[in-house]
Amino acid sequence: MKAALFDLDDTLYPEMDFVKSGFRVVSEYLSREFSHDNDFLFNQMLEIIKSDGRGKVFDGILYEIGKFSSENLLTLIYLYRNHKPDIHLYADVVPVIKKLRDSDVKTAIITDGMASVQQNKVNALGLQSLFDVIIYTDTLGSKYWKPSYMPFQVALNLLSLSTSSECVYVGDNPAKDFIGAEALGIQGIQILRDEKTAIAPVNSGGQRVIISSLAEYFR
């Protein structure tokens, strides 16, 4: 194996932990500014995300406490996107990455999402020193977010790899994670964290590997 590429959210750490971390910062702000119970606000946001999805949470909580305005909404969005997240890696990540690096296998992260938000996650998780390359697809332009093959090609270029042979990509989301990688001939590895079961068809004609932990594949 020459290189191992990884997704970030729900592959190296649980994304819901980031969401909860952001909600806690928001609930503390709302509690302080509008004299509402912190835990009540936090739990209400968790209920809203379950019922209405992530895009409606801050609107919903502001309407619920009678404080909706564009200014208040933008304030909550700013707090959420710019907070220092309280998040932690899955237990198998550091041992596997260190083992790969000790074996001279090059490593990279390819992650979608607002670049500044993803950088905050990477910083909080201490990933800079573990990986040779970190690609924030947002810095390439929105059209190059996954499922585009382009961020994978950029990663190969930065790793000084002229071919995708003996390269693997580990991700969790079958809707977007593997299309670009497999189009370049990179072996797709779908990790089913937290009891996920969705499996997409392989696009390249190869056989995608399915695992529930990194240690299953990287022995």
PEWOTA-V786867 format. One record per helix or strand of 2 or more residues. SS is the DSSP state (hx for helix, st for strand). FROM is the first residue (numbers start at 1). TO is the last residue. Records with the same first field share a line. If there is no record, write none. Layout:
SS->FROM-TO  FROM-TO
This chain:
st->3-6  106-111  133-136  167-171  187-191  209-211
hx->15-34  38-52  54-64  70-82  93-102  115-125  137-140  142-144  150-158  179-183  193-195  214-217
